[in-house]
Amino acid sequence: MTSKHKTAPDLFSYPLYWAECFGTAPFLPTTREEMDLLGWDSCDVIIVTGDAYVDHPSFGMAVMGRLLEAQGYRVGIIDQPDWRNAKDFKRLGKPNLYFGVTAGNMDSMINRYTADLKVRNDDAYTPYGEGGKRPDRAVIVYSQRCKEAFNDVPVMIGGIEASLRRIAQYDYWSNEVRRSVLIDSTADILLYGNAERAIVEVTHALAAGKTMDDLLTIRGTTVIRDTPPGGYTEIDSTRVDWPGKVDQIYSPYEYIPEGKCQTEGQDADSDVMPIRVIPAPLKGKEKLDADKTYVRLPSFEKVNKDPVLYAHASRVLHLESNPHNARALIQKHGKKEIWVNPPPIPLETEEMDAVFGFNYARVPHPKYGKARIPAYDMIRFSINIMRGCFGGCTFCSITEHEGRIIQSRSHESILKEIEEIKTKVTGFTGAISDLGGPTSNMYMLNCKDDEIQASCRKLSCVYPGICTNLNTDHSPTTQLYRKARAIEGVHTISIASGLRYDLAVEDPEYVRELVTHHVGGYLKIAPEHSEMGTLSKMMKPGMGTYDNFKRMFDKFSKEAGKKQYLIPYFIAAHPGCEDEDMLNLALWLKKNDFRPDQVQTFYPSPMSLATAMYHSDKNPLKQVTYKSEKLYTAKDYDQRRVQKGFLRYHDPKNWPALRQTLRDMGRADLIGEGANKLVPDESKDPVGQYRNQKAKPGQQTGASHSSNRPTMAKNAAAAKAAAKAGKKPAQTSVKKAAAAAANNKPKPTVKASVRPTGKPSAKKPRQVSKKRGA
């Protein structure tokens, strides 16, 4: 019997390109002068990126560049080009094969705007943290400039910004559904997800003389087609209101010349073979070959006008995310077809080790001199040990980008990287800031059976409960921690990545190890909410699991003789969250003596299921119909402000709005003094009480931004002057969004962190996720 578990050629099994004779460059060149020093007359591939060039495995341009270098290609970097004209895109000359375009580790819109649409004046991926060094929608702008510079050179787009925009997607900033970025950018091909396999296959094919028109079926890519390929079966999923009796429909792609019968020419070229169309309700009536089947999504024009069809399309896309059983997707945009090939096959451990084992310099390019790049400062002593997340949280885009199958490095590879940090990275004092990834404790956790995994279409392995087929043994992680601590010269190893505590409680020995040795007083966890109605829309466990973990955490902290505290994160204004839910969460916070330090609200990121909820008011976790459940979602300024205010119930600025809301809800009994009250009455308002203002005309949304993040741009001039004078610039705290994005772990929601009343506040900068979802 043939296995359903798909495999792929080894990443390093391709014959090396002839330019491998040039060897490994100290840094990938960013100027013609650097190319001359390397003896290059041209580049085979030029990567254009919105980030400053840091030669480190946490930065996408470095990983892709070093991977192609290992395949024998000459790769140049055009970092943060002036996009106002095409001149800067010619600085390395004309590439022999293609331009590779990425917005950078962070989506350009998230990087540029706060949750309330205010312009940021800083950019953690730029020297001195200066803002404004990349355009809005950078993938589109950069790609168009590459075409302007050399109109006969193919353009490949990728990275988080392109990945989450591969089909029609809701765009929070413009409050509309936008076309696939592949069309708007005028690029030739889009690589989504972890793109090592796709970029190697595409590059070798182009080097062998093939054209982009020949590369239409490579996994992990999205292309534009005039028509669907022949010889396929189409599952028509363009509707949600199919009639009760459905007959197989005639294929609009099948053309039978007059006088010919359907049985003639069955051995003809597959590209011109007819397409069989099956309505979605009949797709389970017969067994179909996934490799020769595609699913037709509602067209861009339809999802643009019909939010219910948008939610349906989102559901279909998420159900086709397992690389072992996913079928291709197709979506019409005008007269063109967007063809999304199935996701890439995950990397094996040996391949992951090789990718992270390239000869990275592990520092920014020397041309930046002493300029600080805040995102690099955050991750230079951290190590990424795995990729992927099977949590399936609806508000998060990690799964849509990295996939649900966990890809882990070996102990040997990780320990070797620690040794490299000791020798290569200036300023190392013995403290590793993180051993993690999208989560800290999914390392080496996967399905127990390859065949079961190959057939699974579940959106989460841990919701509504932990799957019985999931391996929850944390011993590989525990052993890794012990080996890392034993390395000479290493005295501290922190775990800064988010902890999935519902998994951790399955292995008490892991929790003991973590709490005893790797918590520096505070541990961040994310219950997200207290109410099951809202949690069910997030696909998160109930508070009973949090209580179990807290008891375990307190017990092991006491045994270790340490005073340590949990820092829970919560989300305000998530789709499906009623004011009553936020009130109950506020009461939970007060009962447990928590006062939020930093508060923001949910905002949609492209492609996440919660974004589909936000836009459509429907729940794509279930079958979507026009009559299905309608969700309440706080969207306007006042609604979002009130829900955010419940998380900061202790802040006098929020008391007027909360009092009015409580009275409207018939809960005036919660106004006043006492342990059973939420907010005091008007007599307790401070003199000159701040009154919340309504949104200005035209303002779409946004709770007030109460972040305590520093404004790095204000210090940019001083930092530059200090660098020129040979002085060390003053250190500025960088929000944890920089760290999360630098490790390719975008978080599409905005959360509230809380601290116990009367306890010192954690000094670490807050984690801000992928903002407004790119």
Secondary structure as UniProt FT lines:
FT   TURN            11..12
FT   HELIX           18..22
FT   HELIX           32..38
FT   STRAND          45..49
FT   TURN            57..58
FT   HELIX           60..70
FT   TURN            71..72
FT   STRAND          75..79
FT   TURN            83..84
FT   HELIX           87..90
FT   TURN            91..92
FT   STRAND          98..102
FT   HELIX           108..112
FT   TURN            115..116
FT   TURN            124..125
FT   HELIX           127..129
FT   TURN            136..137
FT   HELIX           138..149
FT   TURN            151..152
FT   STRAND          155..158
FT   HELIX           159..163
FT   TURN            164..165
FT   STRAND          169..171
FT   TURN            172..175
FT   STRAND          176..178
FT   HELIX           181..185
FT   STRAND          189..191
FT   HELIX           196..207
FT   TURN            208..209
FT   HELIX           212..214
FT   TURN            219..220
FT   STRAND          221..225
FT   TURN            230..231
FT   STRAND          233..236
FT   TURN            252..253
FT   TURN            258..259
FT   TURN            262..267
FT   HELIX           270..272
FT   STRAND          276..279
FT   HELIX           280..282
FT   TURN            283..284
FT   HELIX           290..292
FT   STRAND          293..296
FT   HELIX           300..305
FT   HELIX           307..319
FT   TURN            323..325
FT   STRAND          328..333
FT   TURN            334..335
FT   STRAND          336..340
FT   HELIX           349..356
FT   HELIX           366..368
FT   TURN            369..370
FT   HELIX           374..379
FT   TURN            380..381
FT   STRAND          382..384
FT   STRAND          386..387
FT   TURN            394..395
FT   HELIX           398..402
FT   STRAND          407..408
FT   HELIX           411..424
FT   TURN            426..427
FT   STRAND          431..432
FT   STRAND          434..436
FT   TURN            443..444
FT   HELIX           450..455
FT   TURN            468..469
FT   HELIX           475..485
FT   TURN            488..489
FT   STRAND          492..493
FT   HELIX           501..504
FT   TURN            505..506
FT   HELIX           508..517
FT   STRAND          522..528
FT   HELIX           532..538
FT   HELIX           543..559
FT   TURN            560..561
FT   STRAND          565..570
FT   TURN            575..576
FT   HELIX           579..591
FT   TURN            592..593
FT   STRAND          594..598
FT   TURN            606..607
FT   HELIX           609..616
FT   TURN            620..621
FT   TURN            626..627
FT   HELIX           637..647
FT   TURN            648..650
FT   HELIX           652..654
FT   HELIX           655..664
FT   TURN            665..666
FT   HELIX           668..670
FT   TURN            675..676
FT   HELIX           682..684
FT   TURN            687..688
FT   TURN            697..698
FT   HELIX           712..715
FT   HELIX           716..724
FT   TURN            725..726
FT   HELIX           736..742
FT   TURN            743..744
FT   STRAND          752..756
FT   TURN            757..758
FT   HELIX           771..773
//
